[in-house]
Amino acid sequence: LQIRLSNARQMQVPVRDTFFLVNFDSLSRTDSVRRKTVRPQYESITAKVIKNSISGANNWLIINRGSSDGVQADMAVISPEGIVGIVRHVSPNFSMVMSVLHQNAKISVSLPQQKNAFGSLTWEGGNPREMTLRYIPQHFVVKDNEPVVTSGYSLMFPLGHPVGRVKGVPKADPENPYFLEIKV
């Protein structure tokens, strides 16, 4: 159902050399744009995790679906609770997934209660239930327990899929003082 909603909410409308997102509901059934549009297509393939690690700095999962099931490299892996990882290696019957608990995983996310607040979510090791959101400018007033969702700026994850919630009060990023460091 979430995949159907992701596909139905927005359409890419070609206008000259660019694409604009238009709400599908705003177009009439007879609108010529509706017949000529390209919609992002997300497909759901159910899988079971057969091996998982969470104790290392770079964690991986193995799922019981592979190329014979339609799985390809760079596909997103999500669960009802949130994002899981990104498929990196595929065999005919199994796939290796880079977990979001991998130090090279960077997920494009947004704060839906803040207009145009987009950043990059990474895991810095340690607590597997806590990640760090960076590159949110300091002028945003981010509150504790505010939701964090996928931004849709990556072709892997659908727009608006839940990721987590802001934990505590954000502070200035020690690496870049113009941005916030937010625990999620």
Sine and cosine of phi, psi and omega as CSV:
sin_phi,cos_phi,sin_psi,cos_psi,sin_omega,cos_omega
0.00,0.00,-0.67,0.75,0.02,-1.00
-0.89,0.46,-0.61,0.80,0.02,-1.00
-0.91,0.42,-0.69,0.73,0.03,-1.00
-0.88,0.48,-0.66,0.75,0.03,-1.00
-0.90,0.43,-0.65,0.76,0.03,-1.00
-0.88,0.48,-0.63,0.77,-0.01,-1.00
-0.96,0.27,-0.52,0.85,-0.10,-0.99
-1.00,0.03,-0.39,0.92,-0.11,-0.99
-0.92,0.40,-0.70,0.71,-0.10,-0.99
-0.73,-0.68,0.49,-0.87,0.04,-1.00
-0.80,-0.60,0.55,-0.84,0.10,-0.99
-1.00,0.00,0.85,-0.53,-0.04,-1.00
-0.95,-0.30,0.89,-0.45,0.01,-1.00
-0.97,0.26,0.82,-0.57,0.08,-1.00
-0.74,-0.67,0.93,-0.36,-0.11,-0.99
0.83,0.55,-0.87,-0.50,-0.07,-1.00
-0.98,-0.18,0.16,0.99,-0.06,-1.00
-0.79,-0.61,0.15,-0.99,0.06,-1.00
-0.88,-0.48,0.66,-0.76,0.09,-1.00
-0.86,-0.52,0.59,-0.81,0.06,-1.00
-1.00,0.02,0.75,-0.66,-0.01,-1.00
-0.79,-0.62,0.68,-0.74,0.06,-1.00
-0.90,0.43,0.79,-0.61,-0.04,-1.00
-0.85,0.53,-0.62,0.78,-0.04,-1.00
-0.90,0.43,-0.37,0.93,-0.06,-1.00
-0.99,0.15,-0.16,0.99,0.00,-1.00
-1.00,-0.09,0.67,-0.74,0.03,-1.00
-0.97,0.23,0.32,-0.95,-0.04,-1.00
-0.89,0.45,-0.44,0.90,-0.04,-1.00
-0.99,-0.16,0.06,1.00,-0.04,-1.00
-0.91,0.42,0.76,-0.65,-0.03,-1.00
-0.91,0.41,-0.49,0.87,0.02,-1.00
-0.91,0.42,-0.60,0.80,-0.03,-1.00
-0.88,0.47,-0.59,0.81,-0.02,-1.00
-0.97,0.24,-0.35,0.94,-0.11,-0.99
-0.96,-0.29,0.11,0.99,-0.12,-0.99
-1.00,0.06,0.32,-0.95,0.08,-1.00
-0.92,-0.40,0.85,-0.53,0.00,-1.00
-0.97,-0.23,0.57,-0.82,0.10,-0.99
-0.91,0.41,0.72,-0.69,-0.05,-1.00
-0.93,-0.37,0.89,-0.47,0.09,-1.00
-0.94,-0.35,0.72,-0.70,-0.02,-1.00
-0.88,-0.48,0.62,-0.79,-0.02,-1.00
-0.96,-0.28,0.78,-0.62,0.08,-1.00
-0.82,-0.57,0.88,-0.48,-0.01,-1.00
-0.97,0.25,0.56,-0.83,0.00,-1.00
-0.48,-0.88,0.27,-0.96,0.04,-1.00
-0.85,-0.52,0.68,-0.73,0.07,-1.00
-0.97,0.23,0.83,-0.55,0.01,-1.00
-0.96,-0.29,-0.25,0.97,0.09,-1.00
-0.46,-0.89,0.63,-0.77,-0.09,-1.00
-0.48,-0.88,0.60,-0.80,0.13,-0.99
-0.78,-0.62,0.58,-0.81,0.06,-1.00
-0.69,-0.72,0.03,1.00,-0.11,-0.99
-0.99,-0.12,-0.23,0.97,-0.03,-1.00
-1.00,-0.05,-0.02,-1.00,0.05,-1.00
-0.99,0.16,-0.45,0.89,-0.01,-1.00
-0.76,-0.64,0.99,-0.15,-0.14,-0.99
-0.99,-0.14,0.53,-0.85,-0.03,-1.00
-0.74,-0.67,0.37,-0.93,0.12,-0.99
-0.79,-0.61,0.43,-0.90,0.17,-0.99
-0.86,-0.51,0.77,-0.63,0.02,-1.00
-0.92,-0.39,0.39,-0.92,-0.10,-1.00
-1.00,0.01,0.57,0.82,0.08,-1.00
-0.72,-0.69,0.58,-0.81,-0.02,-1.00
-0.63,-0.77,-0.38,-0.92,-0.07,-1.00
-0.88,0.47,-0.52,0.85,0.04,-1.00
-0.93,0.37,-0.29,0.96,0.04,-1.00
-0.99,-0.17,-0.01,1.00,0.00,-1.00
0.99,-0.15,0.08,1.00,0.01,-1.00
-0.98,0.20,0.67,-0.74,0.03,-1.00
-0.75,-0.67,0.34,-0.94,0.06,-1.00
-0.87,0.48,0.53,-0.85,0.02,-1.00
0.97,0.26,0.22,0.98,0.13,-0.99
-0.99,0.15,0.49,-0.87,0.04,-1.00
-0.99,0.14,0.52,-0.85,0.12,-0.99
-0.87,-0.50,0.85,-0.53,-0.02,-1.00
-0.77,-0.63,0.33,-0.94,0.06,-1.00
-0.75,-0.67,0.14,-0.99,0.04,-1.00
-0.87,0.49,-0.41,0.91,-0.01,-1.00
-1.00,0.06,-0.27,0.96,-0.02,-1.00
0.48,-0.88,-0.29,-0.96,-0.05,-1.00
-0.98,0.20,0.50,-0.86,-0.04,-1.00
-0.90,-0.44,-0.75,0.66,-0.04,-1.00
0.11,-0.99,-0.28,-0.96,-0.07,-1.00
-0.75,-0.66,0.77,-0.64,0.02,-1.00
-0.91,0.40,0.77,-0.63,0.00,-1.00
-0.90,-0.43,-0.64,0.77,-0.04,-1.00
-0.77,-0.64,0.68,-0.73,-0.07,-1.00
-0.75,-0.66,0.73,-0.68,0.17,-0.99
-0.91,-0.41,0.06,-1.00,-0.03,-1.00
-0.85,0.53,-0.54,0.84,-0.09,-1.00
-0.86,-0.51,-0.14,0.99,-0.05,-1.00
-0.64,-0.77,0.36,-0.93,0.06,-1.00
-0.68,-0.74,0.58,-0.82,0.06,-1.00
-0.98,-0.22,0.79,-0.61,-0.10,-0.99
-0.90,-0.43,0.79,-0.62,0.12,-0.99
-0.98,0.21,0.90,-0.43,-0.03,-1.00
-0.92,0.39,0.41,-0.91,0.15,-0.99
-0.91,0.41,-0.25,0.97,0.09,-1.00
-1.00,-0.02,0.74,0.67,0.04,-1.00
-0.78,-0.62,0.72,-0.69,-0.11,-0.99
-0.93,0.38,-0.25,0.97,0.07,-1.00
-1.00,-0.05,-0.07,1.00,0.01,-1.00
-0.99,0.15,0.82,-0.57,0.07,-1.00
-0.79,-0.62,0.88,-0.48,-0.09,-1.00
-0.94,-0.35,0.77,-0.64,0.04,-1.00
-0.98,0.18,0.88,-0.48,-0.06,-1.00
-0.76,-0.65,0.19,-0.98,0.06,-1.00
-0.63,-0.77,0.28,-0.96,0.11,-0.99
-0.96,-0.27,0.97,-0.23,-0.13,-0.99
-0.89,0.45,-0.37,0.93,0.02,-1.00
-0.99,0.15,-0.14,0.99,0.03,-1.00
-0.90,-0.44,0.84,-0.55,0.00,-1.00
-0.94,0.33,0.76,-0.65,0.04,-1.00
0.88,0.47,0.55,0.84,0.07,-1.00
-0.98,-0.21,1.00,-0.10,-0.04,-1.00
-0.88,-0.48,0.60,-0.80,-0.01,-1.00
-0.43,-0.90,-0.14,-0.99,-0.05,-1.00
-0.88,-0.48,0.79,-0.61,-0.04,-1.00
-0.98,-0.20,0.79,-0.61,0.01,-1.00
-0.71,-0.71,0.34,-0.94,0.08,-1.00
-0.95,-0.31,0.77,-0.64,-0.07,-1.00
-0.97,-0.23,0.24,0.97,-0.02,-1.00
1.00,-0.02,0.07,-1.00,0.01,-1.00
0.99,0.12,-0.82,-0.57,-0.08,-1.00
-0.89,0.46,0.88,-0.48,0.00,-1.00
-0.96,0.30,-0.09,1.00,0.02,-1.00
-0.97,-0.24,0.19,0.98,-0.04,-1.00
-0.69,-0.72,0.76,-0.65,0.04,-1.00
-0.81,-0.58,0.13,-0.99,-0.02,-1.00
-0.86,-0.50,0.78,-0.63,0.05,-1.00
-0.98,-0.22,0.81,-0.59,-0.01,-1.00
-0.82,-0.57,0.20,-0.98,0.08,-1.00
0.95,0.30,0.42,0.91,0.20,-0.98
-1.00,-0.06,0.88,-0.48,-0.04,-1.00
-0.85,0.52,0.48,-0.88,-0.08,-1.00
-0.91,0.41,-0.31,0.95,-0.03,-1.00
-0.96,0.27,-0.17,0.99,0.06,-1.00
-0.98,0.18,0.67,-0.74,0.06,-1.00
-0.99,-0.15,0.99,-0.14,-0.06,-1.00
-0.99,-0.15,0.76,-0.66,-0.07,-1.00
-0.95,-0.31,0.40,-0.92,0.07,-1.00
-0.85,0.52,0.64,-0.77,0.07,-1.00
0.96,0.29,0.19,0.98,0.05,-1.00
-0.95,0.32,0.66,-0.75,-0.04,-1.00
-0.94,0.33,0.49,-0.87,0.09,-1.00
-0.82,-0.57,0.76,-0.65,-0.04,-1.00
-0.75,-0.66,0.26,-0.96,0.08,-1.00
-0.91,0.40,0.59,-0.80,-0.13,-0.99
-0.99,0.11,-0.37,0.93,-0.09,-1.00
1.00,0.09,-0.03,1.00,0.03,-1.00
-0.99,0.13,-0.01,1.00,0.09,-1.00
-0.91,-0.41,0.63,-0.77,0.02,-1.00
-0.96,0.28,-0.15,0.99,-0.05,-1.00
-0.98,0.18,-0.78,0.63,-0.12,-0.99
-0.98,-0.20,0.72,-0.69,0.06,-1.00
-0.90,0.43,0.45,-0.89,0.03,-1.00
-0.88,0.47,0.72,-0.69,0.16,-0.99
0.99,0.14,0.20,0.98,0.03,-1.00
-0.97,0.25,0.73,-0.69,-0.06,-1.00
-0.89,0.46,0.65,-0.76,0.02,-1.00
-0.89,-0.45,-0.72,0.70,-0.03,-1.00
0.11,-0.99,-0.34,-0.94,0.01,-1.00
-0.71,-0.70,0.50,-0.87,0.04,-1.00
-0.89,0.46,0.71,-0.71,-0.02,-1.00
-0.91,-0.41,0.92,-0.38,0.04,-1.00
0.99,0.17,-0.22,-0.98,-0.03,-1.00
-1.00,-0.08,0.79,-0.61,0.04,-1.00
-0.89,0.45,0.46,-0.89,0.05,-1.00
-0.77,-0.63,0.17,-0.98,0.02,-1.00
-0.91,0.41,0.66,-0.75,0.02,-1.00
-0.94,0.33,0.85,-0.53,-0.02,-1.00
-0.90,0.43,-0.42,0.91,0.01,-1.00
-0.99,0.13,-0.44,0.90,-0.02,-1.00
-0.51,-0.86,0.99,-0.14,-0.15,-0.99
-0.93,0.38,-0.12,0.99,0.02,-1.00
-1.00,0.08,-0.11,0.99,-0.04,-1.00
-0.83,-0.55,0.25,-0.97,0.03,-1.00
-1.00,-0.09,0.45,-0.89,0.19,-0.98
-0.92,-0.39,0.89,-0.45,-0.14,-0.99
-0.86,-0.51,0.79,-0.62,0.09,-1.00
-1.00,0.06,0.70,-0.71,-0.04,-1.00
-0.82,-0.57,0.00,0.00,0.00,0.00
